[in-house]
Amino acid sequence: MKVTIVGGGVIGLCSAYYLQKAGHEVTVIDRGDITDGCSFGNMGYISPSHFIPLATPGIVSQGLKWMMSSTSPFYIKPRLNIDLMRWGMTFWKKSNAKNVEDSAPHLNNLLQLSRERMNDLKKELPDSFDMIEKGCWMLYKSEKTGEHEKHLAEQAHTFGLKTILCTPQQVQDYETEVEVNVAGGVLYIDDCHLSSAKFMQSLFNYLQKNKVKFWLHTEVTGFEKSNGKITSVTTDKGNISCDELVIANGSWLGNISKLLGLKMLMQPGKGYSVVYNELEKNLQYPSILVDDRTATTPINKWLRIGGTMELSGHSDNILPKRVMAIHTAFKKYYPLMNLPEPDVTKAWYGYRPVTPDGMPYIGRHTAYSNLTYAGGHAMLGVSAAAGTGQLIKEIIGGEKPAIKLTAFNPERFS
Ligand SMILES: Cc1cc2nc3c(=O)[nH]c(=O)nc-3n(C[C@H](O)[C@H](O)[C@H](O)COP(=O)(O)OP(=O)(O)OC[C@H]3O[C@@H](n4cnc5c(N)ncnc54)[C@H](O)[C@@H]3O)c2cc1C
């Protein structure tokens, strides 16, 4: 079949990967050139540990407290915007224990499927993308957070994940080159990390060699439909006919859905990262600095630190205090590393595609007979990309999906 994918981020490329292997004629359309965007400057975690969805009890009140501080890891730009208001109301309704209880097993299934598939991709893709399989820390400063983390580790065990609970000294024993100042940590052994930009490049090189067609610098502007089917994609460079259409355009998924006459709840959740090169001494493990919602990714002498979640639309305005807050948080946990202050004007930023319950949209939409969604993975796009790609291939091929898809139904808010 002719399968057209809108969006060449990590979700679009992983979908293309599995679809072309199944023998489909695949075309990927992207308005950029697949060298930058949310799938490039992220932390590169593959995290089965992240089975708790974003919408959790207490998140709304915590978010409101964070809103009062210009250096907090969360910010909503106050504005009258009907899409944001609809999204916010649904997020508020979904931030409860039942959502977590219902969603976590499904998110776990997706993350574990993806983690397995990453082992295949590591072997199958031609270029290395520095995938390092040694786990990821959840490091905490306060005993209260420690208790919460221990509770999460117990839940993780019920999903078959392996963790090691560590005292401050034990954390230090793992971190042989830099001093760590924490109240404790939990090491999630099944997690791994990679260079997200190299992963994208490797996928892109493979797909080009394997006859996937790319329409780059090409903006999708509309669709032609007939008899309940999307027959072609209209772009600023011409029309592309399709038997099947996959919408994988990240945080812009809501905008493109309007062109199909569909309302899909989606907000861009902006995050920042900064990179340090040629460090003489570096972290041995990636870490989430839980109390400060900051993350670190070390690969040899290279280090990325990142964080924040800003709901400010697709604005390219960098908020310097929030970038600096990432650096300040890092220093609290690794006080002697002396990382220079970042040049905030050069901070990388990307827009996470965030749904109101923190669960991605993966599946067919019944408005058209050949429309499939693959998006809304928020902070888990890289973690869940390989599994999502496999599922998209299974959906389009009419196969039984490897995991149950009900929790990811794109029509669940309709
Ligand atoms: C600071 C930060 C750290 C993160 N760390 C991690 C991590 O460690 N692990 C993890 O799993 N996730 C992480 N994420 C999240 C992850 O980066 C995203 O979930 C993922 O990149 C989303 O991929 P995507 O393919 O859905 O969207 P995108 O990468 O945004 O791709 C969508 C593509 O669609 C194209 N597009 C949009 N509209 C159109 C149109 N009309 N016509 C043509 N093309 C269009 C865009 O150009 C874009 O290339 C992080 C995010 C941030 C911001």
The ligand as a Gaussian input file, in Angstrom:
#p B3LYP/6-31G(d) Opt

LIG

0 1
 C       13.772000      18.945000      27.004000
 C       13.145000      17.686000      26.486000
 C       13.648000      16.452000      26.882000
 C       13.040000      15.267000      26.456000
 N       13.614000      14.085000      26.821000
 C       13.051000      12.915000      26.390000
 C       13.629000      11.670000      26.721000
 O       14.668000      11.606000      27.370000
 N       13.012000      10.533000      26.316000
 C       11.854000      10.562000      25.587000
 O       11.295000       9.507000      25.298000
 N       11.303000      11.742000      25.204000
 C       11.879000      12.909000      25.597000
 N       11.329000      14.105000      25.219000
 C       10.105000      14.089000      24.412000
 C       10.399000      13.736000      22.945000
 O       11.412000      14.587000      22.477000
 C        9.103000      13.909000      22.144000
 O        8.086000      13.121000      22.713000
 C        9.316000      13.443000      20.698000
 O       10.422000      14.084000      20.109000
 C        8.063000      13.718000      19.872000
 O        8.285000      13.179000      18.607000
 P        7.231000      13.343000      17.430000
 O        7.779000      12.604000      16.273000
 O        5.865000      13.006000      17.932000
 O        7.183000      14.914000      17.159000
 P        8.289000      15.900000      16.531000
 O        9.666000      15.436000      16.812000
 O        7.916000      17.266000      16.966000
 O        8.072000      15.744000      14.974000
 C        6.940000      16.265000      14.337000
 C        7.364000      16.701000      12.943000
 O        6.178000      17.081000      12.206000
 C        6.533000      18.143000      11.348000
 N        5.309000      18.884000      11.006000
 C        4.437000      19.483000      11.837000
 N        3.400000      20.029000      11.165000
 C        3.659000      19.795000       9.853000
 C        2.974000      20.134000       8.642000
 N        1.811000      20.801000       8.637000
 N        3.526000      19.749000       7.474000
 C        4.695000      19.055000       7.434000
 N        5.383000      18.709000       8.549000
 C        4.876000      19.066000       9.743000
 C        7.516000      18.973000      12.162000
 O        8.359000      19.720000      11.304000
 C        8.281000      17.905000      12.945000
 O        9.513000      17.554000      12.326000
 C       11.903000      15.317000      25.614000
 C       11.436000      16.548000      25.177000
 C       12.029000      17.724000      25.591000
 C       11.498000      19.024000      25.097000

